Amino acid sequence: MLMSNWAMSQAAAEIRALAQSMTTTVGELGHPATWSGDDADRFQRDWQELVHTRLANAANKLDGVDFHELIAGFDG
């Protein structure tokens, strides 16, 4: 499957949007009426370190990929 710069940018944007949605959900878990205490705090920290940061890094790497268009039949 060939991907274009646009497709990679779209994939990065989708990762960022999903990461934000999941971060919002994780943040809602930390409300005192939902879940509080040391376990909740540890979960929030672990989420940021282990998941959110990795998703952001993945999106940044996708943004950094550079594609060169291949033209069929090009003899150069």
C-alpha positions in Angstrom: 0.0 0.0 0.0 1.4 3.4 -1.0 0.8 6.3 1.3 1.1 10.0 0.5 2.3 12.8 2.7 -1.4 13.8 3.1 -2.4 10.3 4.2 0.4 10.3 6.8 -0.6 13.7 8.1 -4.2 12.5 8.3 -3.1 9.4 10.2 -1.1 11.6 12.6 -4.1 13.9 13.1 -6.3 10.8 13.8 -3.8 9.6 16.4 -3.8 13.0 18.1 -7.6 13.1 18.1 -7.9 9.7 19.6 -5.2 10.4 22.2 -7.1 13.5 23.2 -10.4 11.7 23.5 -8.8 8.9 25.6 -7.0 11.5 27.8 -10.3 13.2 28.4 -11.9 9.9 29.4 -8.9 9.1 31.7 -9.2 12.6 33.2 -12.9 12.0 34.0 -11.9 8.8 35.9 -9.9 11.0 38.2 -12.9 13.0 39.4 -13.4 12.5 43.2 -16.9 11.2 42.7 -15.6 8.6 40.2 -12.2 7.4 41.5 -9.7 9.0 43.8 -6.8 8.1 46.0 -3.3 6.8 45.4 -4.4 4.2 42.8 -6.2 6.9 40.7 -3.2 9.2 40.9 -0.8 6.4 39.8 -3.1 5.4 37.0 -3.2 9.1 35.7 0.6 9.3 35.9 1.1 6.0 34.2 -1.4 6.9 31.5 0.6 10.1 30.7 4.0 8.4 30.7 3.2 5.1 29.1 0.3 5.8 26.7 -0.3 9.5 26.0 3.4 10.3 25.5 3.9 7.4 23.2 0.9 8.3 21.1 2.1 11.9 20.8 5.6 10.6 19.8 4.0 8.3 17.2 2.0 11.1 15.7 5.2 13.3 15.6 7.1 10.6 13.8 4.3 10.2 11.2 4.5 14.0 10.6 8.2 13.7 10.1 8.0 11.0 7.4 9.0 12.4 4.0 7.6 10.8 0.9 8.8 11.1 -2.6 6.2 10.5 -5.3 7.1 7.7 -7.6 6.0 8.2 -11.2 5.2 5.1 -13.2 7.4 4.8 -16.3 9.9 7.4 -15.1 13.3 6.6 -16.5 15.4 9.2 -14.7 
